[in-house]
Amino acid sequence: MDLTNEQALQQAVEAHKAGKLQEAEALYRAILQAQPKHPDANHNLGVLAVSLNKSELAVPLFKTALEANPNQGQFWLSYIDALIKTNQLEIAESVLEQGKKLGLAGERVDALEVQLTPLAVVEESESILQKQPSAFTQQRKKESAEKESETSHKKPCFFNSEFGANNVLKLNFPKSVYLEIKNIIESNGFDGLWKVSPNWQSDICWLSPNTLNEFYLFSEIFNSLNIKNLVKEALMLDFNLILYCGFLVRRSKCIDADFHNDWIDTNLKAFTLITPLVEEADDLGLLYIKNDASIGKYFYKPGEAIIFADSFLHSSMPTDLEKEIILLSFTFGIDDMSVWPLIEKYAQSQSNLIRLPNGDFRVRNFGRALGHP
């Protein structure tokens, strides 16, 4: 039985959300063959193109979608974002102004305006976690001062234009530190680590400390990266950070995407860090959902870590590697026990031995807390 355009669109969206991009693309194109100016099919095919780093192909699709339905705010945002990605900045500014005259507004619009400023251009070329204050930090200070009264009731959030998403950072560290970490992991072996696997379509396995000695080895690595100070400085946090747990992530195969959040509604009080312990990780990384609803890709690099917080929707990138690889991960956050109820259910999902914000330890298997050693 032949599908109507709307039925085909529904199937395409479901396939798109599931990460079945080839199936979704075929359905979108079938719709456009029957109705070339179909706004949703044009827009969603553009979103798919952006997720595959083909923004130049997305621009005309977004333009057609917007012309077909200028009342859809998301079409304006996607078109402007693609124009920025393809360095068509003057057109992007013009379209943004047109949209604002028609009532386009909100945090996403503010974020696009930031990307079109000189400060935002500087941010694209520099790490947000360098020793010198970054454009990202300077811009956040400026925006915080200008919009304090307007945003005081909103949940804490920061936008990273390199990722096109909220609440995600990159941290770079010297190769010597990477080699030191790798040597610590390899020399200790950690054969006795506690193992747990999520109910995902992959062979991923988390290996976390079973003893305090194992925990403190991970803590030594965490401290050597100076993560606490770098994250505090980059996000202008007014509280101290503490390691909750360090663990290894072992995987070789991921059949399909399983999008999930590590943290929800912690108000930027908890974070996850991931970095590879392999010298070549070109085909390995994360899929994540950008602010424009497209799927972004982050590839792991030795000497580089990705750090994310609330509502960063992500998944292991589908792969089928010949050999098993190891990633290093940390969960860390505020050292205030009053906030622990917001964090606890997420912090304990991957680890057996967890350090609480007050410095005590909890063993997941027994549900009990241990005092300071």
C-alpha positions in Angstrom: 0.0 0.0 0.0 1.3 3.4 -1.0 2.0 5.9 1.8 0.6 9.4 1.9 3.2 12.2 2.3 2.2 12.6 6.0 2.6 8.9 6.7 5.9 8.9 4.9 7.0 11.9 6.9 6.1 10.2 10.2 8.1 7.1 9.3 11.0 9.3 8.2 11.0 11.2 11.5 11.0 8.0 13.5 13.9 6.6 11.4 15.8 9.9 11.8 15.4 9.9 15.6 16.5 6.3 15.7 19.7 7.2 13.8 18.7 5.3 10.7 19.8 8.1 8.5 19.8 6.3 5.1 16.2 5.1 5.6 15.1 8.6 6.7 16.8 10.3 3.7 15.1 7.9 1.3 11.7 8.7 2.8 12.3 12.5 2.8 13.4 12.4 -0.8 10.4 10.4 -1.8 8.1 13.0 -0.3 10.0 15.8 -2.2 9.7 13.9 -5.5 5.9 14.1 -5.1 5.9 17.6 -3.4 9.1 19.5 -4.0 8.2 22.4 -1.7 7.0 20.2 1.3 8.3 22.4 4.2 8.9 19.6 6.8 10.6 17.2 4.4 12.9 20.0 3.1 13.7 21.1 6.6 14.3 17.6 8.0 16.5 16.6 5.0 18.5 19.7 5.7 18.9 18.8 9.3 20.1 15.4 8.2 22.6 17.0 5.8 24.0 19.2 8.6 24.4 16.2 10.9 26.6 14.6 8.2 28.7 17.8 8.0 27.2 18.8 4.6 25.8 22.2 5.6 26.3 23.5 2.0 23.6 21.0 0.9 21.3 22.0 3.7 21.2 25.7 2.9 18.8 25.5 -0.1 16.7 22.9 1.7 16.2 25.2 4.7 15.6 28.2 2.4 12.8 26.3 0.6 11.3 25.2 3.9 11.3 28.7 5.2 9.7 30.1 2.0 7.0 27.5 2.1 6.2 28.2 5.8 7.7 31.4 7.2 5.6 31.0 10.4 7.7 28.1 11.6 10.4 29.6 13.9 12.6 26.6 13.7 12.9 27.0 9.9 14.4 30.5 10.5 16.9 29.2 13.1 18.0 26.2 11.0 18.5 28.4 7.9 20.5 31.0 9.8 22.6 28.4 11.5 23.5 26.7 8.2 24.4 30.1 6.6 26.8 30.7 9.5 28.3 27.2 9.2 28.9 27.9 5.5 30.4 31.3 6.3 27.6 33.2 4.5 27.6 35.7 7.4 26.2 38.7 5.7 23.2 36.7 4.4 22.8 35.2 7.9 22.7 38.6 9.5 20.1 39.8 6.9 17.9 36.8 7.4 18.2 37.1 11.2 17.1 40.7 11.0 14.1 39.8 8.8 13.1 37.1 11.3 13.3 39.5 14.3 11.1 42.0 12.5 8.5 39.2 12.2 8.7 38.3 15.9 11.6 35.8 15.9 13.0 35.9 19.5 14.3 33.7 22.3 17.5 32.1 23.7 18.2 30.5 20.3 18.1 33.8 18.5 20.4 35.3 21.2 22.8 32.4 20.6 22.9 33.0 16.9 23.5 36.7 17.4 26.5 35.8 19.6 27.9 33.6 16.9 27.7 36.5 14.5 29.8 38.8 16.7 33.6 39.1 16.6 33.9 37.6 20.0 32.1 34.5 18.9 34.4 34.2 15.9 37.4 34.2 18.2 35.7 31.5 20.3 35.5 29.2 17.2 39.3 29.2 16.8 40.4 28.9 20.5 39.8 26.3 23.1 37.4 27.5 25.8 39.7 26.0 28.5 43.0 27.8 27.7 44.9 29.6 30.4 44.1 33.0 29.0 40.4 34.1 29.4 38.6 32.9 26.3 36.1 34.8 24.2 33.5 32.3 25.4 34.1 33.3 29.0 34.2 37.0 28.2 31.0 36.7 26.3 29.2 34.9 29.1 30.3 37.6 31.5 28.9 40.3 29.2 25.7 38.4 28.7 25.3 37.7 32.4 25.7 41.4 33.2 23.2 42.5 30.6 20.5 39.8 31.2 20.8 39.1 34.9 17.2 40.2 35.7 15.8 38.5 32.6 17.4 35.1 33.1 17.5 34.8 36.9 14.5 32.5 36.9 15.9 30.2 34.2 18.0 27.1 34.7 21.8 27.6 34.3 22.9 26.9 30.8 25.9 27.7 28.5 26.1 27.5 24.7 29.1 26.2 22.8 29.0 27.3 19.2 31.6 24.8 18.1 29.2 22.0 19.0 26.0 23.9 18.3 24.8 22.6 21.6 24.4 23.6 25.3 26.4 22.4 28.2 29.4 20.8 26.5 33.1 21.7 26.7 36.4 20.4 25.4 39.6 20.1 27.5 43.1 19.7 25.9 46.1 18.4 27.8 49.7 17.6 26.8 50.5 14.3 25.3 52.9 13.6 28.2 49.9 13.7 30.5 48.0 11.3 28.2 50.9 8.9 28.2 51.2 9.1 32.0 47.5 8.3 32.4 47.8 5.4 29.9 50.8 4.0 31.9 48.9 4.2 35.2 46.0 2.3 33.8 48.1 -0.4 32.1 50.4 -0.9 35.0 47.6 -1.4 37.5 45.4 -3.6 35.3 42.3 -3.1 37.4 41.3 -6.7 36.8 39.1 -6.6 39.9 37.0 -3.6 38.9 33.3 -3.7 39.3 31.6 -4.3 35.9 28.2 -3.2 34.7 26.7 -2.9 31.2 23.7 -0.8 30.2 20.7 -2.1 28.3 21.9 -0.6 25.0 22.6 -2.0 21.5 26.3 -2.3 22.1 28.9 -4.3 24.0 29.8 -1.3 26.2 31.0 -2.1 29.7 31.7 0.3 32.6 34.5 -0.8 35.0 34.6 1.2 38.3 36.6 0.9 41.6 35.8 -1.7 44.1 38.4 -0.5 46.7 39.6 2.8 48.1 43.0 2.2 46.6 41.5 1.8 43.2 39.5 5.0 43.7 42.5 7.0 44.7 44.4 5.9 41.6 41.6 7.4 39.5 41.6 10.5 41.8 45.3 10.9 41.1 44.6 11.1 37.4 41.7 13.4 37.9 43.8 15.8 39.9 46.7 15.7 37.4 44.4 17.0 34.7 43.5 20.1 36.8 39.9 19.5 35.8 38.3 21.2 38.8 40.0 24.5 38.3 39.7 24.6 34.5 36.0 23.9 34.6 35.4 26.3 37.4 37.2 29.1 35.5 35.5 28.4 32.2 32.0 28.3 33.6 32.6 30.9 36.4 31.3 28.5 39.0 31.1 29.8 42.5 31.3 26.4 44.2 34.0 23.7 44.7 34.1 20.5 42.6 34.8 17.0 43.8 35.4 13.7 42.0 32.4 11.3 42.5 33.9 8.4 40.6 36.4 7.5 37.9 35.9 4.5 35.7 37.0 2.8 32.4 34.6 2.4 29.5 35.3 -0.7 27.4 33.7 -1.2 24.0 34.2 -2.5 20.4 30.7 -2.6 18.9 27.6 -0.4 18.8 24.8 -1.6 16.6 22.6 1.4 16.8 22.3 4.7 18.6 20.8 4.9 22.2 20.4 8.6 23.0 20.4 9.5 26.7 21.3 12.2 29.2 23.9 11.6 31.9 22.4 14.5 34.0 19.0 16.2 34.2 18.0 19.2 36.2 21.1 19.3 38.4 21.5 23.1 37.5 25.0 22.6 36.2 26.1 21.0 39.5 27.4 17.7 38.0 29.5 16.8 35.0 30.9 13.8 32.9 34.3 13.7 31.3 35.4 11.2 28.6 38.7 10.8 26.9 40.2 7.9 24.9 43.2 5.8 26.1 44.1 4.7 22.5 46.4 6.6 20.1 44.1 6.2 17.2 40.4 6.9 17.7 39.4 8.4 14.3 36.2 6.3 13.9 35.1 6.4 17.5 33.1 9.1 19.2 29.7 10.4 20.3 26.5 11.4 18.4 24.7 14.2 20.1 21.6 16.4 19.5 22.3 20.0 18.6 20.1 22.9 19.5 18.7 22.9 16.0 17.6 19.2 16.5 20.2 17.9 14.0 22.6 15.1 15.0 26.2 16.2 15.6 29.3 14.1 15.7 32.2 14.3 18.1 35.3 12.1 17.5 37.5 11.2 20.4 41.1 12.4 20.2 44.1 11.4 22.4 45.0 14.4 24.6 41.5 15.8 24.4 38.5 15.3 26.7 34.8 16.1 26.2 32.9 17.3 29.3 29.2 17.7 29.4 26.4 18.5 31.9 22.6 18.8 32.1 20.5 17.7 29.1 23.3 16.9 26.7 21.5 14.2 24.8 24.1 11.8 23.3 24.9 8.3 22.2 27.8 6.1 21.5 28.6 6.4 17.8 27.6 3.1 16.0 30.8 1.2 15.1 32.1 -2.3 14.7 35.8 -2.3 15.6 38.2 -5.2 15.1 39.6 -4.8 18.6 38.3 -3.5 21.9 39.1 0.0 23.0 39.3 1.7 26.4 38.0 5.1 27.4 38.6 6.9 30.7 35.7 8.7 32.3 35.0 10.8 35.4 31.8 11.9 37.1 32.3 15.0 39.3 30.4 18.0 40.6 29.5 20.2 43.6 30.8 19.3 47.1 27.5 20.2 48.8 25.4 17.4 50.2 22.2 19.4 50.1 22.3 19.1 46.3 23.0 15.3 46.3 19.4 14.3 45.9 19.4 15.9 42.5 22.6 14.1 41.5 22.5 10.7 43.2 20.4 8.6 40.8 22.6 9.6 37.9 26.0 9.4 39.7 25.3 5.9 40.9 24.2 4.3 37.6 27.7 3.6 36.3 29.8 3.0 39.5 30.0 0.8 42.5 32.1 2.9 44.8 31.1 6.5 44.8 32.5 9.5 46.8 29.8 11.7 48.1 30.0 15.5 48.1 30.9 15.4 51.9 33.9 13.1 51.2 32.3 9.9 52.5 32.1 6.9 50.3 29.1 4.8 49.4 29.2 1.2 48.1 26.4 0.7 45.7 26.2 -3.1 46.1 25.4 -2.7 49.8 23.7 0.6 49.8 25.7 1.9 52.7 28.0 4.8 53.3 31.6 4.5 54.4 33.4 7.2 56.4 36.7 8.9 55.5 39.5 6.3 55.4 
